[in-house]
């Protein structure tokens, strides 16, 4: 009966082990790749790499079975040392959005931080995240960039609205990844681009908290009206119940966020398929588009640079 490739490899390994028992081996001993026999690599933003189908001899006599990992621009999976590709969402600026059902945790906030990694592809005014309504009874909050790509944050309490962003010193750079953050500490709003304070103003809520909004939270579109659609890519969107950042500067994150007790919602956008957008806290899962089924308003799932590569 013909031997399978796996059995052939096993026979080779047993033979070499027997040889070592009688003659001794070099200092490198034996290396077994994490991907196993025939491990393959999957490219991220760069080339695709493929693990070896059999064993290769290492320096000093060691044997590696399976793929040994890849080099270059691609991110390898299956081979030793590989990591999955990083993912985000691509919004078309016309109708794409993510909808998240309302939840009590999203209402009545006395403090908060809203942040995300964004890749802006248009100078037109657009919404990053919105959980608010306009009209006579204003409520909720929203983070957006203006026509000049200046970051702006708005929050509403009764008929009183507070906005910040008119004097942002630095515009969000087009066609590059930027970490954006809006912080409200109960008495002031602060806006940050890549960890640098760009704008701030005092803000005292007449009701003591941000007004409740009973509608869906939207990512990439205005929740109060079908407008302000985001054009570009987005990743790592987080809402927190505390002011995460204080002072004039902070170091932007170098890895995906981890949910902690202060995290209200956290969307990694790491799903490879389907309509769901999972929240790391398990309380605020969303769906692509407006109906929950495949449609033109679904943002596209994309391989994107990992966060450490987004840093300016």
Backbone bond lengths (Angstrom), bond angles and torsions (degrees), N, CA, C in turn:
res aa  C-N    CA-C-N  psi(-1)  N-CA   C-N-CA  omega(-1)  CA-C   N-CA-C  phi
1 X - - - 1.475 - - 1.533 108.69 -
2 X 1.334 118.83 129.27 1.471 120.41 -179.02 1.523 110.69 -62.36
3 X 1.328 117.49 142.96 1.457 121.17 178.37 1.516 109.99 -81.90
4 X 1.348 116.49 142.29 1.457 120.97 173.94 1.512 109.68 -71.34
5 X 1.334 116.53 164.47 1.458 120.00 178.32 1.527 111.00 -59.13
6 X 1.347 116.41 -38.91 1.477 119.77 -179.68 1.514 110.67 -63.87
7 X 1.369 116.78 -43.27 1.457 120.50 179.98 1.528 110.96 -65.47
8 X 1.355 115.74 -39.07 1.451 118.57 177.74 1.524 111.20 -59.54
9 X 1.334 115.28 -44.50 1.464 119.38 179.35 1.519 111.20 -62.38
10 X 1.354 116.29 -40.78 1.464 121.12 -179.80 1.518 110.96 -63.31
11 X 1.336 116.02 -40.51 1.467 120.06 178.64 1.522 109.96 -62.38
12 X 1.345 116.27 -42.57 1.462 120.10 179.00 1.520 111.01 -61.64
13 X 1.342 116.17 -45.75 1.472 120.04 -178.56 1.514 110.52 -62.06
14 X 1.357 118.00 -43.30 1.467 121.36 -179.82 1.532 109.98 -61.92
15 X 1.341 115.17 -41.44 1.460 119.25 -179.62 1.524 111.33 -63.08
16 X 1.343 115.42 -42.51 1.464 118.18 -179.12 1.520 111.03 -68.97
17 X 1.335 117.00 -37.49 1.470 120.04 176.79 1.525 110.40 -60.65
18 X 1.337 116.06 -41.12 1.460 119.71 178.08 1.526 110.65 -63.10
19 X 1.340 115.74 -39.93 1.456 120.45 178.26 1.515 111.09 -62.54
20 X 1.352 116.15 -41.30 1.463 120.06 179.41 1.521 111.03 -63.58
21 X 1.337 115.27 -37.59 1.464 119.30 -178.25 1.523 111.28 -62.42
22 X 1.342 115.50 -30.26 1.471 119.01 -177.03 1.518 113.41 -95.04
23 X 1.348 117.04 -32.84 1.471 119.90 -173.53 1.516 113.46 -116.79
24 X 1.324 117.26 -14.72 1.448 119.70 -176.34 1.505 111.46 85.99
25 X 1.353 118.11 154.17 1.463 123.36 -179.64 1.515 109.70 -120.01
26 X 1.298 115.33 167.63 1.454 121.24 177.80 1.514 111.60 -69.58
27 X 1.320 115.53 179.13 1.462 121.00 -177.54 1.511 112.84 -67.69
28 X 1.340 116.73 -16.59 1.457 118.64 -173.28 1.517 113.24 -82.49
29 X 1.309 119.49 -9.57 1.470 125.77 -177.49 1.519 110.46 46.86
30 X 1.355 118.20 -135.18 1.461 120.76 -175.71 1.516 110.35 -126.98
31 X 1.324 115.39 136.82 1.458 121.69 -178.54 1.507 108.40 -115.02
32 X 1.331 116.51 126.65 1.454 120.26 178.37 1.518 108.43 -114.21
33 X 1.336 116.52 115.67 1.458 121.24 -176.20 1.506 112.13 -62.02
34 X 1.357 116.57 143.60 1.462 121.02 -178.62 1.511 112.76 -65.74
35 X 1.307 116.90 -19.30 1.451 119.09 -178.89 1.514 113.12 -83.98
36 X 1.338 119.98 -9.33 1.451 121.22 -178.06 1.520 110.80 75.59
37 X 1.305 114.86 -175.55 1.463 119.97 -178.96 1.518 109.79 -65.47
38 X 1.320 114.05 130.22 1.455 118.05 176.23 1.511 112.78 74.35
39 X 1.334 120.17 23.71 1.454 121.07 179.00 1.512 110.62 -59.47
40 X 1.325 117.16 141.92 1.460 120.46 -177.55 1.498 110.40 -117.40
41 X 1.319 117.14 157.64 1.458 122.08 179.65 1.503 110.32 -111.20
42 X 1.333 115.06 148.60 1.465 119.69 178.14 1.506 109.12 -122.10
43 X 1.312 118.08 123.57 1.453 122.16 -176.89 1.507 111.94 -71.42
44 X 1.323 117.19 143.03 1.456 121.68 172.50 1.509 108.19 -92.18
45 X 1.329 117.14 -103.23 1.449 121.12 178.58 1.528 111.70 -83.23
46 X 1.333 117.88 -9.22 1.447 119.80 -176.56 1.513 111.56 -120.19
47 X 1.324 116.75 -144.10 1.451 121.30 -172.71 1.518 111.22 -77.59
48 X 1.325 115.99 161.10 1.453 122.88 176.27 1.522 108.77 -92.99
49 X 1.350 116.90 137.02 1.444 121.00 179.24 1.506 109.23 -118.48
50 X 1.323 116.49 152.68 1.452 121.31 -177.43 1.516 109.82 -128.70
51 X 1.333 116.48 134.27 1.454 120.76 179.54 1.512 111.18 -73.31
52 X 1.324 116.70 161.08 1.449 120.97 -179.44 1.512 112.31 -70.92
53 X 1.319 116.71 146.39 1.457 120.59 179.97 1.509 111.38 -76.02
54 X 1.300 119.34 -22.77 1.459 122.05 -179.68 1.502 110.87 -132.59
55 X 1.321 117.92 -154.09 1.452 121.10 -178.23 1.512 111.02 -94.67
56 X 1.321 115.44 147.93 1.457 120.13 174.26 1.513 108.14 -121.88
57 X 1.284 117.00 145.78 1.455 120.59 -175.93 1.512 109.77 -83.24
58 X 1.321 116.72 126.81 1.443 121.47 178.59 1.514 111.16 -88.45
59 X 1.332 114.79 170.16 1.461 118.65 179.53 1.518 109.57 -64.60
60 X 1.314 118.17 125.79 1.456 121.90 179.73 1.512 112.85 92.69
61 X 1.340 118.42 7.33 1.456 119.74 172.68 1.495 115.14 101.22
62 X 1.328 120.04 -5.23 1.453 120.72 -179.35 1.513 111.32 -67.70
63 X 1.329 117.50 153.54 1.459 121.89 179.46 1.522 108.95 -117.94
64 X 1.318 116.46 132.12 1.459 122.46 177.33 1.514 108.09 -112.37
65 X 1.329 118.06 123.79 1.458 120.48 174.76 1.503 108.52 -104.67
66 X 1.329 115.03 143.47 1.466 118.72 -178.22 1.511 110.31 85.30
67 X 1.341 116.02 177.85 1.453 121.32 -179.45 1.508 110.32 -68.97
68 X 1.294 116.50 141.60 1.458 120.38 -177.93 1.500 112.15 -98.20
69 X 1.332 117.68 13.38 1.456 119.55 -177.42 1.514 110.05 93.86
70 X 1.312 116.75 164.78 1.455 120.03 -177.08 1.507 111.69 -116.75
71 X 1.302 115.83 169.58 1.447 121.72 175.76 1.513 108.41 -129.05
72 X 1.310 115.44 167.11 1.456 119.31 179.13 1.518 110.30 97.02
73 X 1.342 116.89 -156.75 1.451 121.15 -172.52 1.506 113.84 -76.38
74 X 1.316 119.49 -21.28 1.455 121.31 -174.19 1.514 111.77 -77.38
75 X 1.323 115.69 154.05 1.452 123.20 173.12 1.512 107.44 -99.88
76 X 1.315 118.53 127.66 1.450 120.13 -172.93 1.509 111.26 -99.74
77 X 1.333 115.16 143.46 1.454 121.45 171.13 1.510 107.20 -129.31
78 X 1.326 117.94 148.52 1.449 120.95 -179.27 1.514 111.89 94.76
79 X 1.316 118.81 -37.44 1.446 121.91 177.55 1.513 110.81 -88.52
80 X 1.312 116.70 169.00 1.457 120.43 -178.47 1.521 110.23 -63.23
81 X 1.332 116.27 134.81 1.450 121.36 175.27 1.509 114.41 79.17
82 X 1.339 119.81 7.66 1.457 121.64 -177.35 1.514 112.92 -76.82
83 X 1.338 118.62 154.79 1.463 123.63 174.83 1.520 108.39 -129.69
84 X 1.344 117.64 149.28 1.462 119.91 -178.81 1.519 110.93 -64.27
85 X 1.317 118.50 154.66 1.465 119.69 175.46 1.515 110.21 -66.35
86 X 1.328 117.70 147.86 1.457 121.88 177.25 1.530 108.72 -84.94
87 X 1.321 116.35 146.68 1.461 120.14 -175.03 1.519 110.55 -128.18
88 X 1.333 114.80 156.31 1.451 123.25 174.68 1.510 109.04 -150.82
89 X 1.338 116.48 -170.56 1.457 121.62 179.66 1.521 109.99 -118.14
90 X 1.330 115.09 141.26 1.460 122.79 176.30 1.525 108.75 -107.12
91 X 1.340 117.50 121.72 1.464 124.20 -179.53 1.526 108.70 -105.19
92 X 1.352 116.51 137.99 1.468 119.95 -172.15 1.523 114.75 -88.37
93 X 1.342 119.12 -4.83 1.452 121.29 179.21 1.514 114.14 77.05
94 X 1.329 117.86 4.59 1.466 121.85 -177.28 1.527 112.41 -116.59
95 X 1.345 116.54 -47.82 1.471 119.55 -177.72 1.522 113.60 -149.95
96 X 1.318 118.13 -4.51 1.464 120.49 -174.24 1.527 111.99 -70.41
97 X 1.324 115.91 141.21 1.455 121.15 176.09 1.516 110.07 -164.80
98 X 1.336 115.43 164.61 1.458 123.76 169.74 1.523 106.92 -116.22
99 X 1.347 116.32 133.43 1.464 121.27 179.94 1.521 109.24 -111.19
100 X 1.345 115.28 133.92 1.461 122.05 179.77 1.523 107.65 -126.55
101 X 1.329 119.26 125.15 1.466 120.54 -179.39 1.526 112.34 -59.70
102 X 1.318 115.67 149.79 1.467 120.98 177.26 1.522 110.01 -61.66
103 X 1.324 115.05 152.72 1.461 121.29 179.57 1.523 107.24 -151.17
104 X 1.330 116.29 149.42 1.465 120.40 -177.83 1.526 111.91 -57.94
105 X 1.335 118.17 -30.19 1.459 120.45 -179.91 1.525 113.20 -66.71
106 X 1.321 116.58 -20.88 1.463 120.41 -179.20 1.530 112.39 -85.75
107 X 1.321 117.51 -6.15 1.461 122.24 -174.82 1.530 111.48 -113.63
108 X 1.338 115.46 158.48 1.451 121.01 174.08 1.514 114.62 65.24
109 X 1.324 117.21 33.59 1.467 120.57 -177.02 1.529 111.11 -82.49
110 X 1.326 115.79 133.45 1.464 121.20 175.96 1.518 111.51 -95.47
111 X 1.327 117.71 -21.12 1.455 124.74 175.87 1.523 107.40 -145.26
112 X 1.320 117.38 156.07 1.462 119.53 173.72 1.522 111.26 -169.77
113 X 1.331 114.23 163.23 1.457 123.38 169.86 1.522 107.48 -132.14
114 X 1.321 116.83 130.89 1.460 122.53 174.01 1.523 106.77 -118.91
115 X 1.337 116.79 127.31 1.466 119.06 -176.72 1.519 110.44 -148.24
116 X 1.332 115.26 161.37 1.466 121.43 -179.47 1.515 109.24 -168.58
117 X 1.329 115.30 162.21 1.457 122.38 165.09 1.518 107.34 -96.76
118 X 1.331 117.50 127.14 1.461 121.05 -177.98 1.526 110.39 -128.84
119 X 1.323 114.10 150.26 1.464 122.89 175.32 1.524 105.74 -127.75
120 X 1.325 116.84 99.20 1.462 122.66 -171.75 1.530 109.71 -85.07
121 X 1.337 115.35 128.05 1.473 120.06 -178.74 1.525 113.15 -109.66
122 X 1.335 117.85 0.44 1.460 120.91 -177.57 1.517 109.52 -146.59
123 X 1.330 116.12 150.77 1.460 120.80 177.51 1.524 112.21 -84.80
124 X 1.336 118.49 -7.57 1.465 121.36 -177.92 1.524 110.82 -67.31
125 X 1.310 116.85 145.30 1.463 122.59 178.06 1.530 109.58 -56.04
126 X 1.333 117.13 135.08 1.462 120.08 -175.99 1.524 110.37 -153.42
127 X 1.326 114.94 154.08 1.459 122.80 -178.35 1.520 110.39 -93.98
128 X 1.308 116.02 133.78 1.463 121.37 172.29 1.529 109.18 -89.37
129 X 1.329 117.08 -50.25 1.464 122.33 177.62 1.516 108.78 -149.58
130 X 1.340 116.23 139.32 1.464 120.84 -177.84 1.516 110.42 -142.88
131 X 1.323 115.06 130.33 1.468 121.97 171.53 1.535 105.96 -141.05
132 X 1.344 115.78 70.07 1.455 119.25 -172.38 1.522 110.73 -153.45
133 X 1.331 114.64 166.78 1.460 121.68 172.20 1.520 109.09 -135.58
134 X 1.335 114.71 148.90 1.456 121.43 176.11 1.524 109.02 -98.25
135 X 1.333 116.49 -162.45 1.457 120.21 178.66 1.507 112.42 94.38
136 X 1.331 116.19 -162.39 1.461 120.36 -177.00 1.520 112.17 -66.66
137 X 1.309 117.56 -36.12 1.461 121.21 178.49 1.510 108.71 -110.45
138 X 1.304 114.59 97.17 1.456 120.22 -178.19 1.524 109.61 -86.69
139 X 1.333 116.40 145.67 1.461 120.23 178.35 1.517 109.72 -159.47
140 X 1.321 115.73 162.07 1.453 121.00 174.63 1.518 114.54 89.45
141 X 1.347 116.02 -158.58 1.467 122.04 -175.08 1.516 109.28 -154.55
142 X 1.335 116.55 159.13 1.456 121.25 176.88 1.527 110.84 -154.53
143 X 1.333 115.39 149.37 1.463 123.11 176.14 1.524 107.38 -121.17
144 X 1.323 117.14 130.53 1.465 120.59 -175.89 1.526 110.05 -148.08
145 X 1.327 115.33 170.96 1.457 118.77 167.63 1.524 107.64 -119.37
146 X 1.323 115.20 142.14 1.456 121.96 -174.18 1.532 110.23 -82.69
147 X 1.354 115.88 -179.65 1.474 120.10 -179.45 1.522 112.73 -58.85
148 X 1.316 116.14 -29.58 1.464 119.49 178.51 1.526 112.01 -91.22
149 X 1.348 116.42 11.77 1.464 124.37 179.95 1.524 112.75 68.73
150 X 1.327 118.32 14.64 1.452 121.34 173.60 1.530 108.86 -75.47
151 X 1.316 116.53 138.35 1.455 121.51 -179.65 1.523 109.70 -73.13
152 X 1.346 117.33 142.23 1.460 121.70 179.27 1.523 109.45 -142.60
153 X 1.327 115.94 143.01 1.464 122.21 177.55 1.524 108.56 -128.45
154 X 1.333 116.31 135.44 1.457 121.95 179.55 1.515 109.41 -128.74
155 X 1.323 116.00 141.40 1.454 120.51 173.34 1.519 108.14 -141.65
156 X 1.329 115.94 155.38 1.454 121.35 -169.93 1.519 110.24 -133.82
157 X 1.316 115.68 139.01 1.462 122.34 177.95 1.517 107.54 -141.12
158 X 1.346 116.60 103.68 1.452 120.25 -173.22 1.504 109.76 67.57
159 X 1.315 117.82 -130.02 1.455 121.66 178.35 1.525 112.42 -92.90
160 X 1.320 116.26 6.06 1.454 120.76 -176.41 1.518 109.28 -101.11
161 X 1.314 115.75 130.69 1.461 120.28 177.00 1.518 109.46 -119.58
162 X 1.322 114.89 146.17 1.452 121.22 177.61 1.512 108.12 -125.03
163 X 1.298 116.46 131.20 1.457 120.75 -179.46 1.516 109.27 -131.25
164 X 1.303 115.88 147.01 1.454 121.07 176.22 1.514 108.17 -140.23
165 X 1.307 116.57 143.49 1.449 119.85 178.12 1.514 113.81 138.43
166 X 1.312 117.70 -7.64 1.449 119.58 -177.20 1.510 114.26 -66.50
167 X 1.326 116.65 -23.80 1.463 119.10 -178.03 1.523 112.25 -116.41
168 X 1.337 116.89 26.05 1.459 119.63 177.80 1.531 109.70 -55.23
169 X 1.313 116.30 130.51 1.456 120.86 -173.97 1.526 112.45 -76.15
170 X 1.316 116.78 -34.28 1.458 121.48 -175.07 1.519 109.96 -121.56
171 X 1.314 116.81 131.60 1.453 120.66 176.19 1.523 110.53 -78.04
172 X 1.343 115.53 153.51 1.453 119.85 171.34 1.524 107.90 -66.19
173 X 1.295 117.31 124.03 1.454 120.64 -177.63 1.523 110.59 -70.72
174 X 1.318 115.87 134.75 1.461 120.68 179.66 1.528 109.97 -77.16
175 X 1.354 114.99 146.04 1.464 122.55 176.02 1.520 112.67 59.60
176 X 1.321 117.12 37.37 1.462 121.78 172.23 1.525 107.46 -152.27
177 X 1.315 117.16 153.05 1.463 120.66 -179.24 1.524 110.63 -78.62
178 X 1.334 115.66 135.40 1.463 122.41 -178.11 1.518 109.38 -136.39
179 X 1.321 116.58 134.50 1.467 120.22 172.29 1.522 108.37 -87.76
180 X 1.333 116.77 123.03 1.458 121.89 179.92 1.527 108.47 -116.65
181 X 1.329 116.15 143.53 1.467 120.55 -179.87 1.518 109.81 -148.45
182 X 1.339 115.25 136.16 1.463 122.81 172.26 1.521 107.69 -118.88
183 X 1.322 116.06 129.02 1.460 121.89 -176.40 1.520 109.38 -122.68
184 X 1.337 117.23 132.02 1.465 122.45 171.01 1.519 107.46 -123.28
185 X 1.333 116.55 119.90 1.461 120.65 -175.89 1.521 113.66 -102.88
186 X 1.324 117.21 11.62 1.459 121.42 -178.92 1.509 113.05 103.11
187 X 1.326 116.85 -19.44 1.465 119.64 -179.96 1.521 113.04 -137.09
188 X 1.331 118.11 -12.62 1.462 120.36 -178.42 1.523 110.06 -152.82
189 X 1.333 115.12 152.52 1.458 123.20 174.31 1.531 108.03 -105.75
190 X 1.337 115.82 136.77 1.470 120.77 175.48 1.525 108.45 -129.80
191 X 1.328 115.36 138.92 1.459 121.81 179.36 1.518 109.75 -118.60
192 X 1.337 116.19 133.97 1.460 121.77 -177.13 1.526 110.21 -126.39
193 X 1.332 116.17 140.38 1.461 123.65 169.31 1.521 108.03 -120.70
194 X 1.326 116.19 119.81 1.467 121.78 -178.43 1.528 111.90 50.57
195 X 1.333 115.49 40.66 1.455 120.67 174.47 1.511 115.77 81.78
196 X 1.328 118.33 7.46 1.467 122.02 -179.90 1.521 109.18 -112.52
197 X 1.333 117.16 127.28 1.461 122.17 178.31 1.522 109.62 -65.02
198 X 1.341 116.21 122.35 1.453 121.08 -177.20 1.523 113.16 -110.06
199 X 1.322 117.24 -24.61 1.455 119.93 -177.55 1.521 108.52 -161.45
200 X 1.312 115.67 156.70 1.456 120.78 177.81 1.504 110.98 -168.46
201 X 1.334 116.44 150.93 1.462 121.00 177.46 1.514 108.91 -159.45
202 X 1.329 116.14 157.66 1.462 120.58 178.06 1.518 109.51 -72.54
203 X 1.321 116.22 150.29 1.461 121.79 179.53 1.525 108.56 -157.67
204 X 1.324 116.21 114.18 1.454 121.83 178.54 1.520 108.53 -115.08
205 X 1.322 117.10 121.94 1.456 121.77 -176.54 1.519 110.54 -79.13
206 X 1.328 116.45 128.59 1.461 120.87 -177.89 1.525 112.02 -64.57
207 X 1.335 117.28 -30.34 1.457 120.56 179.22 1.525 112.10 -96.53
208 X 1.314 116.53 1.68 1.456 120.06 -179.78 1.512 114.02 85.37
209 X 1.333 117.23 -20.99 1.464 122.38 179.84 1.519 108.62 -140.99
210 X 1.329 115.88 164.14 1.462 120.69 173.79 1.523 108.44 -68.72
211 X 1.319 116.69 137.78 1.455 120.71 -175.76 1.528 112.85 -63.13
212 X 1.343 115.78 145.62 1.460 121.28 179.50 1.523 111.39 -71.01
213 X 1.327 115.00 139.57 1.464 121.58 175.41 1.522 107.82 -126.94
214 X 1.321 117.39 126.57 1.464 121.68 -172.70 1.522 113.69 -90.82
215 X 1.331 118.27 -2.74 1.459 120.55 -176.87 1.516 112.84 -89.04
216 X 1.332 115.29 178.96 1.449 121.30 178.60 1.529 111.37 -66.38
217 X 1.313 115.62 148.24 1.456 121.67 166.79 1.525 107.28 -82.45
218 X 1.325 116.62 137.44 1.461 121.79 178.66 1.528 110.03 -116.02
219 X 1.307 116.09 135.59 1.459 122.58 169.95 1.519 107.09 -108.39
220 X 1.335 116.10 122.52 1.453 120.20 179.91 1.512 114.97 89.86
221 X 1.338 118.16 7.24 1.464 120.93 179.62 1.520 109.90 -161.83
222 X 1.329 115.44 158.22 1.457 122.86 177.83 1.526 109.38 -73.48
223 X 1.327 117.37 127.88 1.463 120.66 -179.71 1.518 112.14 -77.43
224 X 1.334 117.72 -21.26 1.464 120.71 -176.20 1.516 112.45 -83.82
225 X 1.325 118.26 -20.43 1.465 122.40 -178.00 1.527 108.26 -160.45
226 X 1.333 118.27 153.36 1.465 120.58 179.40 1.527 111.65 -74.48
227 X 1.305 116.66 76.59 1.456 122.10 -177.45 1.520 109.15 -157.07
228 X 1.339 114.95 179.60 1.458 120.02 177.05 1.513 113.90 64.66
229 X 1.337 117.90 36.33 1.455 120.85 -176.37 1.530 110.62 -72.42
230 X 1.309 114.90 133.05 1.465 122.40 -176.73 1.525 109.80 -74.79
231 X 1.333 116.03 137.93 1.462 122.09 178.92 1.527 108.27 -117.87
232 X 1.326 115.77 107.04 1.452 120.04 -178.82 1.513 110.89 144.79
233 X 1.327 116.15 -158.93 1.462 121.53 -178.78 1.525 110.84 -113.86
234 X 1.330 114.20 157.31 1.448 120.09 -177.89 1.523 109.27 -145.81
235 X 1.340 115.91 148.48 1.461 121.00 178.60 1.523 109.16 -154.43
236 X 1.338 116.20 157.83 1.462 123.54 172.90 1.535 111.91 49.73
237 X 1.312 117.08 66.75 1.466 122.50 178.35 1.530 108.13 -94.08
238 X 1.332 116.29 126.90 1.466 120.36 -176.44 1.524 111.25 -136.30
239 X 1.339 115.84 139.12 1.465 123.72 170.91 1.518 106.97 -117.52
240 X 1.329 116.41 131.06 1.464 121.44 -179.24 1.520 110.06 -125.38
241 X 1.322 115.96 154.59 1.474 121.81 -177.94 1.513 112.54 -90.42
242 X 1.324 117.97 8.71 1.464 123.04 -178.80 1.523 109.21 -134.10
243 X 1.329 118.09 160.02 1.469 120.34 171.60 1.521 109.32 -76.29
244 X 1.326 116.72 103.44 1.471 121.22 -174.59 1.526 112.85 -68.06
245 X 1.331 116.80 -31.06 1.456 120.01 -170.86 1.522 110.12 -127.75
246 X 1.328 115.49 135.32 1.464 122.13 177.49 1.517 108.04 -131.69
247 X 1.329 115.36 163.19 1.450 118.87 177.53 1.516 112.54 81.82
248 X 1.327 116.39 -179.20 1.469 120.95 -174.30 1.520 114.50 -77.85
249 X 1.325 118.36 -23.41 1.464 120.32 -178.34 1.526 110.28 -145.97
250 X 1.331 114.65 158.84 1.456 122.01 167.96 1.520 107.35 -152.73
251 X 1.319 116.65 163.41 1.458 121.05 179.17 1.520 109.27 -87.05
252 X 1.330 118.24 119.52 1.467 119.79 178.82 1.524 111.14 -57.94
253 X 1.314 117.60 154.00 1.468 120.62 -177.85 1.525 111.09 -61.62
254 X 1.331 115.62 145.54 1.457 121.08 179.18 1.527 111.98 -110.93
255 X 1.337 116.77 5.81 1.464 121.98 179.53 1.520 107.48 -150.87
256 X 1.324 117.48 163.32 1.471 119.12 177.31 1.523 111.31 -56.14
257 X 1.321 116.11 145.96 1.458 120.74 178.05 1.534 110.25 -62.71
258 X 1.317 115.54 151.60 1.460 122.61 174.02 1.516 107.69 -116.45
259 X 1.316 117.12 131.88 1.461 120.81 179.90 1.524 110.83 -63.43
260 X 1.325 116.41 134.49 1.464 121.96 177.26 1.532 108.10 -134.39
261 X 1.335 119.41 178.52 1.468 120.05 -176.65 1.524 114.61 -59.49
262 X 1.335 118.23 -20.68 1.462 121.31 179.84 1.534 112.73 -91.28
263 X 1.317 116.92 -2.58 1.461 120.98 -179.84 1.523 110.01 -81.80
264 X 1.326 116.89 120.82 1.459 120.99 173.68 1.520 109.65 -83.40
265 X 1.318 116.81 -47.54 1.463 121.67 179.62 1.521 109.00 -151.31
266 X 1.334 115.81 147.14 1.457 121.75 -179.20 1.524 108.46 -149.77
267 X 1.326 115.41 116.87 1.458 121.05 179.68 1.536 109.18 -112.90
268 X 1.348 116.44 116.79 1.461 121.41 178.82 1.528 112.23 -86.18
269 X 1.340 117.66 -22.43 1.478 122.93 -176.70 1.524 111.34 60.85
270 X 1.319 118.00 34.75 1.459 121.39 -176.71 1.525 113.72 -90.19
271 X 1.325 118.34 -3.77 1.461 120.47 -178.57 1.537 109.65 -63.21
272 X 1.314 116.24 141.67 1.462 120.21 -178.16 1.514 112.70 -91.89
273 X 1.326 118.54 -18.23 1.458 121.39 -177.58 1.524 109.02 -162.28
274 X 1.345 115.98 173.45 1.450 120.90 177.93 1.511 112.81 88.89
275 X 1.320 116.22 177.19 1.463 122.63 -176.21 1.524 113.35 -95.12
276 X 1.317 117.99 -16.23 1.458 120.45 -175.73 1.519 112.78 -77.18
277 X 1.332 114.61 144.88 1.460 122.94 169.94 1.517 105.72 -121.51
278 X 1.314 117.27 108.62 1.455 121.41 -169.84 1.531 111.76 -83.08
279 X 1.323 114.98 140.93 1.462 122.76 174.30 1.521 108.10 -97.53
280 X 1.329 117.37 132.71 1.459 121.66 -176.81 1.521 112.78 -63.06
281 X 1.343 117.95 -22.69 1.464 119.75 177.56 1.522 111.87 -83.32
282 X 1.334 117.27 -14.48 1.457 121.49 -179.19 1.510 114.93 82.24
283 X 1.328 118.16 3.54 1.463 120.88 -175.18 1.524 113.82 -107.81
284 X 1.326 117.40 -16.50 1.460 119.46 -170.88 1.530 111.81 -132.87
285 X 1.319 116.77 47.89 1.462 119.87 175.81 1.522 109.74 -64.77
286 X 1.325 115.99 140.13 1.458 120.86 179.94 1.511 111.33 -118.72
287 X 1.325 115.59 -178.04 1.457 122.06 177.39 1.522 109.57 -132.25
288 X 1.320 115.16 149.80 1.452 120.56 173.92 1.523 109.49 -71.64
289 X 1.332 117.22 141.34 1.458 121.32 173.87 1.519 113.89 75.51
290 X 1.326 115.10 -166.15 1.463 121.44 -172.40 1.518 114.58 -102.36
291 X 1.346 118.29 -18.38 1.461 119.73 -173.71 1.518 114.40 -113.84
292 X 1.317 118.13 -14.47 1.454 120.45 -176.51 1.511 113.53 93.39
293 X 1.336 117.73 -10.99 1.460 122.56 175.72 1.508 110.46 -111.17
294 X 1.333 117.96 165.39 1.467 120.51 178.81 1.525 111.60 -56.94
295 X 1.327 116.89 131.82 1.460 121.44 -176.93 1.519 109.69 -163.67
296 X 1.337 117.80 168.37 1.466 120.47 -178.40 1.525 114.40 -61.58
297 X 1.326 118.58 -22.83 1.462 120.25 -178.05 1.525 113.35 -85.24
298 X 1.327 117.21 9.77 1.453 120.79 176.05 1.525 110.38 -79.47
299 X 1.333 119.11 125.70 1.464 118.98 169.36 1.529 109.52 -61.93
300 X 1.329 116.37 151.54 1.464 120.80 179.93 1.521 109.83 -88.05
301 X 1.327 115.16 140.21 1.454 119.98 175.46 1.530 108.37 -81.00
302 X 1.340 116.23 132.47 1.462 121.00 -173.11 1.522 110.76 -133.44
303 X 1.338 116.78 147.06 1.458 120.63 163.19 1.529 107.46 -75.70
304 X 1.317 116.59 129.92 1.467 121.77 -178.42 1.518 108.75 -129.07
305 X 1.330 117.76 164.03 1.469 119.36 175.13 1.525 110.68 -59.30
306 X 1.318 116.63 144.02 1.453 119.30 173.89 1.527 108.93 -69.12
307 X 1.328 116.50 157.66 1.464 120.83 -169.49 1.530 112.25 -56.32
308 X 1.318 117.09 -39.29 1.459 118.36 -179.19 1.517 111.32 -60.48
309 X 1.341 117.53 -26.33 1.465 121.55 178.44 1.523 112.60 -87.37
310 X 1.340 117.98 -10.25 1.457 121.20 178.53 1.531 112.02 -82.71
311 X 1.325 116.44 -20.21 1.445 120.57 -173.98 1.526 111.20 -59.73
312 X 1.331 117.12 137.08 1.466 119.84 -178.85 1.518 112.33 -69.31
